[in-house]
């Protein structure tokens, strides 16, 4: 029985390795980018942003990317019986990215990085600005339909630092492009 299991494992590895090698060879190094919509949920608020990323893939497995976002959807929160309007002003972050190629045009993505955010809240004619930093980590996937143009979806957890500790859960969907 042990011999059968070993033989089956060896046979499966033999047939799986050429596909893995193809996926590695077809995942080009170089510049990539994406633009899309991100929804951030934190402390009962749902804020929306247009988000852009620009990155460089060093090889099949690793890369680095920068991210910028600007708020486009605000939300309202009740503070002491007063409705306050909250909007993300901007967000920026830098990430180390790990890629796990599933095929020539499809990757799973893991990333970890550091970012900063700025939000505005207004109520009864008073405006407050809050800035914060966060350690960010997330997972996602991307698929390029023709090897260049595609779609990317991901989830990122922003874990805020300092006195304003808390977190945001960010889900993003966008157009992806390899240059």
N, C-alpha and C positions, 0 to 999 in steps of 0.2 A: 504494500500500500504506500509506504514512504517513497519507493522508487517511482510509482505512478504519479504521486503528487509532485515530486522533483521534476519528472519528465514533462508534466503538464505545465509547470511553472516555467521551465526552460523554453518550451515551445511558445508559450504566451509572450515571454520576453522577446524571443526571436522575432515574432510578428509585430510586436508593439514598438520595438526600437526603430525600425525604419520610419515609421510615422512620426515618432518623437524627433528624430533627426531632421525630417522634412520640416516640421513645425519650427525647429530652431533655426534652420537655414533660411526660412521664408519670413522670419520676423526681423526686418531690417533695422539696423541702427540708424539714427538720424533724428532730425527735428520733427516734432509732432505738435498738434494743437487741438483744442476743442473749444466750442462755445455752446452755451445752453442755459437752461433754467435750473435754479437750485431753490429748494424749499427748506428753510431752517426752522426747526421747532425747539423752543426753549421756554421754560417757565410759563406754559400756557399760551405762548405767542407763536404764531405761524407767520414768518416773514419770508418774502420771496426776493430773489436776486437774479440778475443776468450775470453769468459767470464765464470767465475766459481762462484758459490754461495754455501755457506754452512750455514744452519740455524737450529734453534731449535723451534719447535712448542710447546708452553706451554700447550695449550688446543685446543678446536675446533676453537676458534676465534682469538687467538693472538700468535705471535712468533717474533723472531728476526733473522736477517740474515746478513752475511758479504758477500761482493762481491769483486772479483779481476778480472781485465781484462788486457790483453796485446794486443797492436796493431798488426794487420796483414795486413791491407789494408791502403795504403796511398792515398793522393789526391794532386793535384797541384792547386796552386792559383797564380794569377797574382798580383804582388806587384810592382807598379811603372814601369810596362813594363817588369819586370823580373819574370820568372816562379820560384816559390818556391815549394819545395816538403815538405808536412806536414804529420806527422805520430804521432798517439797516442803512447806514450811510455808505460804508465801504468795508471791504474785507480783503486782506491779502495774506498769502501763505506761501511757504516753500516746502517741498516734499522730496524725500527719497522714495523711489518707486521700484517695486519688484514686479516683474511680469512672469506669468506662467502660461506659455503658449499652449493652446488646445489644438490649433490648426494654423495654417499659414496666415489666416486673416482674423483669428479670434484669440484673445488673451484674457486671462483672469488677472486682476490687478490688486496689489496690496500697497498701501502707502502710509508713511509716517512723516510728520513734519511739525512745524511751528508757525503760528499765524497771529494776526492782530485784527481786531474788529472795532468799528465805531458805529454807534447807533444814536438816534435822536428820539427823545420823547417830549411831547408837548401836551399841555393841559391848561386850560384857563389862561391862555396867552403867555404861559411860562414855558421856555424851551430848555431842556437839559440834554447834554451830550455825555455819553458814556463810552469810554474806550477800554479795551481789554486785550489780553494776550491769551493764547491757548496752545496746548499740545494737541495735535490732531492725529487721528489714525483712522484708516478706513479700508474698505474692499470694494471691488467693482469688476466690471467686465466691459470689453469693447469688441466690436466686430466691424471689419472693413469689408464692404460689399464687393468692391473692385480692387482691393489692395491699397487704395488711397483714401477713399471716402467711406465713412461709416458712422456708427452710433456708439455712444459710451453712456453707461449708467453706473452710478456708484453711491455708496453710503459712507459718510464721514462723521466721526464723533469728535466734536471740539470740546476739550476738557479745559475750562478756564482756570487761570492761575490767579494768585493774589487774593485780595479781600473780596473780590467779586466772583469767587469760585462758584462754579456751577457747570452746566454743560449745554451743548446744542447738538441735536441730531439733524444732519443735513443730507438730503437725498437730491441727487442731481441727474439730469438727463440732457444729453447734448449731441451735437454733430461733431464728429472726430475726423481729423485730416492728418495724413502723413505727407510731409513735404519732401 
